């Protein structure tokens, strides 16, 4: 396997966690540069991970460093401004999710990658972390019959600080984006309609919604119901449960559990990836590196993730206008 020269752009908490994941794979990854506008952060990362070069601007990084792939974990509002110059400089990119703040910005990034013949991938680590990729493989041959309904509930309290707290888009842009991607990836399907309602609790500082409830009807007929809260006084969760014609599937990071009518215990347990965040962070990078070597699109490509971004965009449009949003109006195939 080829060993790739990689630059890390953004070395805050998420960036340092990404560096920790990548540094465990020196056979595939050579971390040659780090970049962050905060001089203390970038110096600390360079010292901690023995990175030979560090910069405070993407322009200096591009002009002075020799690298093939950039990992971008900056704040979401500046992703487009960071990613596009890298693509234009001939660099492949993997970005944290969501890889842009809006669907229009995501489209622009994908168009830039295509114009410069570079690959853009998205670190959709929940595909591996929460069992969605395992569920996709299991469900491919419809072993439980046609999927009909998915139920998912997540309640808790989350106080964000810094830039996240000041954005108009909050719960869905931080966490629900994972579930959008997981549902469609698992079902190998696209939405037909999206309906969403949101609210804001004074319990949580900052702007943006703190509660969201969604109903998504997929094109093959499955209906997904999600309620997610950052402002609940009661912490509880029901993992995704997919009801099919001939059984129900409970999806967790550790395993898939198959249930049948009248039997309280699962009739089958299927091991999932069950890996740590550090491991799945590298797995997302490996998807990109494998694709570069094979000259193909990675499974977590930006083009693929336009569908996830469109689901988020549709949900926000629905909440703002209090109406059902149809997939066709989002313009993503």
C-alpha positions as CSV (number, residue, x, y, z in Angstrom):
1,X,0.0,0.0,0.0
2,X,1.1,3.5,-0.8
3,X,2.1,5.8,2.1
4,X,0.5,9.2,1.8
5,X,1.9,12.6,2.9
6,X,-0.9,14.2,4.9
7,X,-1.5,17.7,6.3
8,X,-3.9,18.4,9.1
9,X,-5.8,21.6,8.9
10,X,-7.5,22.6,12.1
11,X,-5.8,21.3,15.3
12,X,-8.3,22.1,18.0
13,X,-9.8,19.2,20.0
14,X,-11.2,17.4,17.0
15,X,-8.1,18.0,15.0
16,X,-5.8,16.6,17.7
17,X,-8.1,13.5,18.1
18,X,-7.8,13.1,14.3
19,X,-4.0,13.3,14.5
20,X,-4.0,10.7,17.2
21,X,-6.0,8.3,15.0
22,X,-3.9,8.8,12.0
23,X,-0.6,8.6,13.8
24,X,-1.4,5.0,14.7
25,X,-1.0,4.0,11.0
26,X,2.6,5.1,10.0
27,X,2.5,2.3,7.3
28,X,-0.1,4.4,5.4
29,X,0.1,7.9,6.8
30,X,3.0,10.3,7.0
31,X,1.9,13.5,8.8
32,X,4.1,16.1,7.3
33,X,2.4,19.4,8.2
34,X,-0.2,21.0,10.5
35,X,-2.1,24.3,10.0
36,X,-4.2,26.4,12.4
37,X,-4.8,30.1,12.9
38,X,-4.1,29.7,16.6
39,X,-0.3,29.6,17.0
40,X,-0.4,27.9,20.4
41,X,-2.6,25.1,19.1
42,X,-0.5,24.4,16.0
43,X,2.7,24.5,18.0
44,X,1.3,22.1,20.6
45,X,0.1,19.7,17.9
46,X,3.4,19.8,16.1
47,X,5.2,19.0,19.3
48,X,2.8,16.3,20.4
49,X,2.8,14.4,17.1
50,X,6.3,15.2,15.9
51,X,5.1,17.1,12.9
52,X,8.0,18.7,11.0
53,X,6.2,21.8,9.6
54,X,3.4,24.0,10.9
55,X,1.6,27.0,9.5
56,X,-1.0,29.6,10.5
57,X,-2.6,30.0,7.0
58,X,-3.8,27.6,4.3
59,X,-2.0,29.8,1.8
60,X,1.4,29.3,3.5
61,X,0.6,25.6,3.9
62,X,-0.1,25.2,0.1
63,X,2.9,27.3,-0.9
64,X,5.5,25.7,1.4
65,X,4.5,22.2,2.3
66,X,4.7,19.0,0.2
67,X,1.6,16.9,0.8
68,X,-1.0,14.9,-1.2
69,X,-4.0,14.8,1.2
70,X,-5.4,17.3,3.6
71,X,-7.6,16.4,6.6
72,X,-9.9,19.4,7.4
73,X,-11.4,19.7,10.9
74,X,-11.9,23.4,11.1
75,X,-15.1,25.1,12.2
76,X,-17.9,24.4,9.7
77,X,-18.5,28.0,8.7
78,X,-15.0,28.3,7.2
79,X,-14.9,24.8,5.5
80,X,-15.6,26.1,2.0
81,X,-12.9,28.8,2.2
82,X,-10.4,26.2,3.4
83,X,-11.3,23.2,1.2
84,X,-11.5,24.9,-2.2
85,X,-8.0,26.3,-2.3
86,X,-6.7,22.9,-1.3
87,X,-8.6,21.2,-4.1
88,X,-7.4,23.9,-6.6
89,X,-3.8,23.3,-5.5
90,X,-4.2,19.6,-6.5
91,X,-4.7,18.1,-3.0
92,X,-7.2,15.4,-2.1
93,X,-9.3,16.3,0.9
94,X,-11.2,14.5,3.8
95,X,-13.4,16.8,5.8
96,X,-15.2,16.4,9.1
97,X,-19.0,16.2,8.8
98,X,-20.9,18.2,7.7
99,X,-18.4,19.2,5.1
100,X,-20.1,22.5,4.5
101,X,-22.7,24.7,6.3
102,X,-25.3,24.6,3.6
103,X,-26.2,22.5,0.6
104,X,-25.2,25.3,-1.8
105,X,-21.7,25.4,-0.2
106,X,-21.4,21.6,-0.4
107,X,-22.4,21.7,-4.1
108,X,-19.6,24.3,-4.7
109,X,-17.0,22.1,-3.0
110,X,-18.0,19.1,-5.0
111,X,-17.9,21.0,-8.3
112,X,-14.5,22.3,-7.3
113,X,-13.2,18.8,-6.7
114,X,-14.6,17.6,-10.1
115,X,-13.1,20.6,-11.9
116,X,-9.7,19.9,-10.5
117,X,-9.9,16.1,-10.8
118,X,-9.4,15.7,-7.0
119,X,-11.2,13.5,-4.5
120,X,-13.3,15.0,-1.6
121,X,-14.4,12.6,1.1
122,X,-16.4,13.2,4.3
123,X,-15.6,11.6,7.7
124,X,-19.0,10.0,8.2
125,X,-17.7,7.9,11.1
126,X,-21.1,7.0,12.5
127,X,-21.5,4.6,9.6
128,X,-19.0,2.4,11.4
129,X,-19.4,3.7,14.9
130,X,-23.1,3.1,15.2
131,X,-23.6,0.0,13.0
132,X,-25.1,1.5,9.9
133,X,-22.6,0.0,7.5
134,X,-23.1,-3.4,9.0
135,X,-26.9,-3.0,8.8
136,X,-26.5,-1.9,5.1
137,X,-24.7,-5.2,4.3
138,X,-27.2,-7.3,6.3
139,X,-30.2,-5.7,4.7
140,X,-29.0,-5.8,1.1
141,X,-30.8,-9.0,0.4
142,X,-34.0,-8.1,2.4
143,X,-33.6,-11.0,4.9
144,X,-36.4,-9.5,7.0
145,X,-38.6,-8.5,4.1
146,X,-39.5,-4.9,3.2
147,X,-38.4,-2.2,5.7
148,X,-41.5,-0.3,6.8
149,X,-40.7,2.0,9.8
150,X,-37.7,3.2,11.7
151,X,-38.0,4.6,15.2
152,X,-35.2,6.6,17.0
153,X,-35.2,8.7,20.1
154,X,-32.4,10.7,21.7
155,X,-33.0,13.0,24.7
156,X,-30.4,14.8,26.8
157,X,-28.8,18.1,27.7
158,X,-25.9,19.6,25.7
159,X,-24.4,23.0,26.3
160,X,-22.1,24.0,23.4
161,X,-19.6,26.8,23.7
162,X,-17.8,28.9,21.0
163,X,-18.8,29.1,17.4
164,X,-21.3,26.2,17.6
165,X,-23.5,28.0,20.1
166,X,-23.8,31.1,17.8
167,X,-25.0,29.3,14.6
168,X,-28.6,29.3,13.5
169,X,-28.3,25.6,12.7
170,X,-27.6,23.5,15.8
171,X,-29.0,20.1,16.7
172,X,-29.4,18.9,13.1
173,X,-26.1,20.3,12.0
174,X,-24.2,18.8,14.9
175,X,-25.8,15.4,15.5
176,X,-28.8,14.7,13.4
177,X,-26.6,14.9,10.3
178,X,-25.1,11.6,11.5
179,X,-28.5,10.0,11.6
180,X,-29.5,11.4,8.2
181,X,-26.5,9.8,6.7
182,X,-26.9,6.6,8.7
183,X,-30.5,6.0,7.7
184,X,-30.1,6.5,4.0
185,X,-26.8,4.6,4.0
186,X,-28.4,1.6,5.8
187,X,-31.5,1.6,3.6
188,X,-29.6,2.3,0.4
189,X,-32.5,4.7,-0.4
190,X,-33.3,8.4,-0.8
191,X,-36.1,10.3,0.8
192,X,-39.4,11.1,-0.9
193,X,-40.6,13.7,1.6
194,X,-39.2,15.3,4.8
195,X,-41.3,17.0,7.5
196,X,-39.6,18.6,10.5
197,X,-40.5,20.7,13.5
198,X,-38.0,22.4,15.8
199,X,-38.1,24.5,19.0
200,X,-35.6,26.4,21.2
201,X,-35.3,25.9,24.9
202,X,-34.0,28.8,27.3
203,X,-32.2,26.0,29.2
204,X,-29.5,26.0,26.5
205,X,-27.4,29.0,25.8
206,X,-26.9,30.4,22.3
207,X,-28.8,30.3,19.1
208,X,-30.2,27.6,17.0
209,X,-32.8,24.8,17.6
210,X,-32.5,22.6,20.7
211,X,-35.3,20.2,19.9
212,X,-36.2,18.5,16.6
213,X,-38.8,16.0,15.5
214,X,-38.7,14.5,12.0
215,X,-40.6,12.2,9.7
216,X,-38.9,11.1,6.6
217,X,-40.6,8.9,4.0
218,X,-38.1,7.1,1.8
219,X,-38.8,6.3,-1.8
220,X,-39.1,2.5,-1.2
221,X,-41.8,3.2,1.4
222,X,-39.9,3.1,4.7
223,X,-40.9,5.9,7.2
224,X,-38.3,7.1,9.7
225,X,-39.3,8.9,12.9
226,X,-36.6,10.7,14.9
227,X,-36.9,12.9,18.0
228,X,-33.7,14.5,19.2
229,X,-33.1,17.0,22.0
230,X,-30.2,19.0,23.4
231,X,-32.5,20.5,26.1
232,X,-34.2,17.6,27.9
233,X,-34.1,17.3,31.7
234,X,-34.5,13.5,31.2
235,X,-31.6,11.7,29.5
236,X,-32.8,8.6,27.6
237,X,-32.3,7.0,24.2
238,X,-33.9,4.4,22.0
239,X,-31.5,3.2,19.4
240,X,-32.7,2.9,15.8
241,X,-35.3,0.1,15.5
242,X,-36.2,-0.9,11.9
243,X,-39.5,-2.7,11.6
244,X,-39.7,-5.0,8.5
245,X,-42.4,-7.3,7.2
246,X,-40.7,-10.4,8.7
247,X,-38.8,-9.0,11.8
248,X,-37.4,-6.0,13.5
249,X,-33.8,-4.9,13.6
250,X,-32.2,-3.0,16.5
251,X,-29.1,-1.2,15.4
252,X,-26.3,-0.5,17.9
253,X,-22.6,0.2,17.6
254,X,-21.8,-3.2,19.0
255,X,-24.3,-5.4,17.2
256,X,-27.5,-5.8,15.3
257,X,-30.3,-7.6,17.1
258,X,-33.1,-9.4,15.1
259,X,-36.5,-9.7,16.8
260,X,-39.6,-11.7,15.8
261,X,-43.2,-11.4,17.0
262,X,-43.9,-12.9,20.4
263,X,-40.2,-13.6,21.3
264,X,-38.7,-11.1,23.9
265,X,-35.1,-11.9,23.2
266,X,-33.3,-11.4,19.9
267,X,-33.5,-14.5,17.6
268,X,-30.2,-13.5,16.0
269,X,-27.3,-11.2,17.0
270,X,-24.9,-10.0,14.3
271,X,-21.6,-8.3,15.4
272,X,-21.2,-4.8,14.1
273,X,-17.9,-2.9,13.6
274,X,-17.8,-2.1,17.3
275,X,-14.7,0.0,17.0
276,X,-13.6,3.1,18.9
277,X,-13.9,6.7,17.6
278,X,-10.1,6.7,17.0
279,X,-10.3,3.5,14.8
280,X,-13.3,4.7,12.7
281,X,-11.8,8.1,12.2
282,X,-8.9,6.3,10.4
283,X,-11.3,4.0,8.6
284,X,-12.9,7.0,6.9
285,X,-9.5,8.2,5.8
286,X,-8.6,4.7,4.6
287,X,-11.8,4.8,2.4
288,X,-10.4,7.9,0.7
289,X,-6.8,6.6,0.3
290,X,-8.0,3.3,-1.1
291,X,-10.1,5.2,-3.7
292,X,-7.2,7.4,-4.7
293,X,-5.0,4.4,-5.3
294,X,-7.8,2.7,-7.3
295,X,-8.7,5.9,-9.2
296,X,-12.4,5.7,-8.1
297,X,-14.8,7.6,-5.9
298,X,-14.7,6.7,-2.2
299,X,-17.9,5.4,-0.6
300,X,-17.9,8.5,1.6
301,X,-17.4,10.9,-1.3
302,X,-18.6,14.5,-1.4
303,X,-20.9,13.6,-4.2
304,X,-22.5,10.9,-2.1
305,X,-22.7,13.2,0.9
306,X,-24.6,15.8,-1.1
307,X,-27.6,13.5,-0.4
308,X,-27.0,13.7,3.4
309,X,-26.6,17.5,3.1
310,X,-29.8,17.7,1.1
311,X,-31.7,15.8,3.9
312,X,-30.5,18.4,6.4
313,X,-31.3,21.3,4.1
314,X,-34.8,19.8,3.5
315,X,-35.4,19.4,7.2
316,X,-34.5,23.1,7.9
317,X,-36.7,24.3,5.0
318,X,-39.5,22.2,6.4
319,X,-39.2,23.6,9.9
320,X,-38.9,27.2,8.7
321,X,-42.0,27.0,6.4
322,X,-44.0,24.4,8.4
323,X,-44.5,22.3,5.3
324,X,-43.6,19.0,3.8
325,X,-40.5,19.2,1.6
326,X,-40.3,17.0,-1.5
327,X,-36.9,15.5,-2.5
328,X,-37.2,16.8,-6.1
329,X,-37.1,20.4,-5.0
330,X,-33.7,19.9,-3.4
331,X,-32.1,19.1,-6.8
332,X,-29.9,16.1,-5.7
333,X,-30.1,12.8,-7.4
